[in-house]
Amino acid sequence: MLNIDNDCKIAMKRDMLKKAFKQNIPVFKLIDNKFNKIPEYKQGNNYKFTNYPYIEFTEHHKEFMDSSIGTFEYFLRCNKHIFLNPDNAKTVTDMISCFRIECRNGFFHTHNLNDWDLVEKIRRNAIYLYFVLLGSCIIPERRRRELNLIYHDQFDELCKKIRDFKKYNIYFVFEYEDGIKHKLVYDIHNNTIEFNDDGLEHYDGLLFYKVDEFEDSLKQIDKGELEDKKLYLTRDNLPKKIFGVHRKHRNYEYEEIIF
C-alpha cells in the first residue's frame, strides 16, 4: 500500500478496462462500490446493479438488490423497524452516510493507495460501523448462530456476580420496590451451575433462606429449621437492590451488587 508508483495505478485501470472491452462488460459491473473490490465477473453468477430505487428486501429479491453503500443507506432509512430502537435509525444511517462520503474509495479505487493513515482510518471506521449495526439492529435468533454471536443473559450475569461475590460470601440483603428488606443466606449446597449451548453459565434461579439475624443462621439451616423460609431468586421476582454483606468482627458492612 505504501510508495506505490503511478504506473501501478495506471496498470490497474488499464487491465480492468481491457477486461471490460474484451468481454463486452460494462465497467461499472466490475466494481463493487460497497467493499471497494474488483470482483471476478462470472456469466450468470455476477453482481447485479439495477436502477430500482427501492424494492422490499427478501431472500427472493436479493439478486435484484443494488449492493452499493448508497443503496444500503437508503434501505436503512426506509426500514426503521429493523432497529431495536427506531429512534436511533437516523443516527446510525447518518453514520453510514458520513462513511460513504469521507471514506469510500473513488471509482477506480486508487486515490488512497499512498496514504496509510487514511487506510487505517477507513479500516477503523468500517469495523466500528459493523459493531454499530450488529448492536443496533434486530437479529433473528436463527441468524445469531450464523453470525457466531454469543448472547449474554443479564439474569445469568447477576447470578454469577452473586456466586462470585468476594469469593462465596453467603450473606445478602434484598431490597424491594415497596421498601421491604430481607436478610438472606445463600444456599451453598443446592445452588449448582449449569451451562447453555454457548458454554456460558446459565441459571433458572438461586435459593436463599430468609433469616432474622445472620448469627447462628447456618446452624438453623443445617437443622432444617428454615425450610419454610426459602426464597428463590428468579427472573420474575428481582429485587430493586442487592447487597453483599461483609462480616467485620461483630459488625457488618454492606456492598451493593450492581445489575
N, C-alpha and C positions, 0 to 999 in steps of 0.2 A: 504493500500500500504506500510505502514511503519512497520518494525520489523516483517515481515512475515518470519516464520521459514522454514527451508529446507524441513521439512515433507510436508508442504503445496504444495511446488513446485513439490515434487515427486508425491503427490496425483493428482495434475493437469495432469501430464504426464501419470500416471497410468490409470486414468479414461478415458482419451482420447484414449489411446492405447487399453484399454479394449473394448471401444465402437467400435473402428475400426475393431478389430479382430472378435467381436461378430456379427457385421452386414456385415462383409466382405467388408469394405470400405477402400480404400487406405487412409493412414493417411493424405497425402497432401491435400485431398479433404475436410478435416475437418478444415483446416486452411486458413483463408483469410488474406494473407500477406499484402494486401493493407491497411486494417483497424486494423490489429493486434487483431482480434477477432476469436473465435472459433464458427462458425455459426452452427445452427441446420441443420442436414442433412435430407432432405426430398426427398424420391424417386420421380423422375420426376420433382422436383422443386428445384434443388440444384444448387450450384455454379459449373460451368463447367470450368475446366482448360485444355487447349489444347496445342498442340505443334505448332500451326500455328504461324509462325514468324510474319506475318502481313496479315490482310485482311481489306478491306475497312469497316470502321465503319458506319453502317446504322442501322435503327431500326430492319431490318430483320436479320442482322448479330450479333446483340447484344449478343444473347445467346451463341455464339461461341467465344466471346472475352475473353481472359485471363484478369482477373481483378487485377493482381499483379501490384505493383507500378513500377516495372521494365518495364513491357509491356506498362504501361501508359507513362513512359518516352520515350520509343521508338515511341509510337504513336505521341507524340508531336513533336519529331524530324522529323518525316515523313510527318507532316501536318502543315507546316509553314503558310499556307494560312488561318488557323483559328485564327491567331493573328491579332490584329488591326494594328500592325507594325511588319511585318515578320522579320525585323532585330532584334527584341527582342526575337525571338523564342529560339535562342541558350542560351541566358542569363537565361530565365525562365526555360528551360529544364535542364540547369546545376544546378539550384537551387533545382529542383526535385531530380536530381541525388545525390547531397550532402545530401539532407534529407534522401534519401534511404540508403546511406552508413553510415551516422552518427546517425540517429535517429530511424531507423526501428528496431523493436523487432527481436530477434532471432527466430529460427524455432519453439521453444516451448513457446515463449512469457513469459519467466520468468527471463531473465537476468537483467532487470531493475526494478524489483519489490521492491528492497531495497533502491533505490536511488531516493528520492522525487525530488531533484534538477533536475535530468535527466528527470523525468516525466514532470515537469514544462517546461523544455526546449523543449521537444517533443510537448507538448501542444501549446506553444507559436509559435513554428515554423510551426506546422500544420495549425493553424489559419492564420498565416502570408501568407502561401502559398495559402490558399483558397482565400484571398484577392488579391494576385498577379494574380492568374488565372482568377478570375472574372473581374479584371481590365484590363488585357492584351488581353483577347480573345474576339472574336466577338460573341455576344449573340443575336440570332434572337429575333425579337420583340415578337413573340409568346411564347418565353421561359422566357422573362423578368418577366411576372406576376407569372409564376410558381416559380421563384426564389425570388419573392417578392421584386424585385429591383425597386427603385424609380429613375426615370430619371429626372435629373436637367437640364433644358434648359438654356443655357448661356444668351440668349436674355431676358428670363423671369427674370433671376437673375439681369441683368443690369437694367431692368425697375423697379424692386423692389428697387435697390440701389438709383435710381433717385427719386422714390416716397418718400423714407425714408430719403433722404439726409437732414441732420440737421433738421429733423422733418418738412418736407414740405417746404423747401426753394423753391422759384419758379423761380429764375433767374439762367440761364445757358448759357454757351458758347460752341458751337460745332466747332471743328477744323477739316477740311478735308484734304485729301492727297494732293490736289492741292494748299493748303495754304489758301483757303477761310475760313473765320471765320464768324459765325452768333451769334449775341446776341439773346437769346430766352427767352420767358416767358412761363412757364409751365401752361397748362390749368387745373385748379383745379376743374372745373365743369364737363367736359366731359370725363376726363380720369378715368375710373372705373376699378375695379378689377374683374377678372373672375378667376375661378378655374378649374383645369383639373381633370381627374378621380382619381388622387392620392391625391387630396385635396391641391395641391400646386398652388400658384398664377400663372396665365397664361395671357400673353398679346399678342395681334396681333400688337399693336403699341401704341405710345403715341403722343398726339397732343401738339404742341408748336406754338407760334406766333413769327415771326421774327420782331425785333424792332431795331431802330437806337440807341436809348438810353433807359435805364431802367426807368428813371424818367417819371412819368405820363403814363407809358405803360398800367397799369391796367385800367385807365380811358378810354384809347383808345379802349381796348378790350371790356369794358362794353358798349361803344357807337357803337360797331360794325365797327369801323374804320380799323380794321386789318384783315378782313375776307379774303382778297386776300394775306395775309402774312402768311398763315398757313403752317406749316411744320410738316409732320408726320415722326416720328422715327420708322422705321421698320427693319426687319432682312435684307432687301436688300439695305438699304442706311445708314449703320452705319458710323459715322464719325471716324476719326483717334483718336481723343481725345475728352473727355467731361469734362468740368469744372463746378463745382458748384460755385455760386457767393455769397459771404457774404457781406452784407452792413454794413460798419462801419462808422456811421455818414454820411459824404459826400463822403467817399471813398469806394472802392470795393476791396475785396480780393478774390482770385481765388484758388480753391482747386480741384485738378484733381480727377475724379472718375475712379478708375482702373477697367477695364473689359477685 
